[in-house]
């Protein structure tokens, strides 16, 4: 289910990966979300599509940036970072390189001593640990990733949709859409048809 979503997210993030000095995606923000939306303005259709599903939000480059900003304000950015780290982990080739990356992900997000620990059940934590001790595989983090996605989908995402940030972006998109329609009406009056 998430395989196609992962590929879309990875492609959508290409505009951030190309900018060497841009730390909007990792670490502290150099650019505010307002600046990103001014210079990389999402279309009205894109902003309204974010309300359809978490998948739609995460596969949109602007939506991902705005959602990250929102999660940062709620001190839960690690959930998205973990989810994205696992998506990148699944694409590591050759598989022999997976073990080192799996250890880093586990120590950063899953371990009981993790600095950026995500909220997974103890049974999922134990299963993931056991799975990684046997053999690091692209599916090693699936249970934890699914649980974090579910958490974002049921808790963070609905709060995002009710947030002032999303409301402002939606309103701005609707105004922009109405302006575009007004301009079309002026240029191409329907009375002429």
ABEGO torsion letter per residue (X at the ends): XAAAAAAAAAAAAAAAAABAABAAABEBBABBAAAAAAABBBBAAAAAAAAABAAAAAABAAAAAAAAAAAAAAGAAAAAAAAAAAAAAAABOBAAAAAAAAAAAAAAAABAABAABBBBBAAAAAAAAAAAAABBBAAAAAAAAAAAAAAAAAAAAAAAAABAAAAAAAAAAAAAAAAAAAAAAAABBAAAX
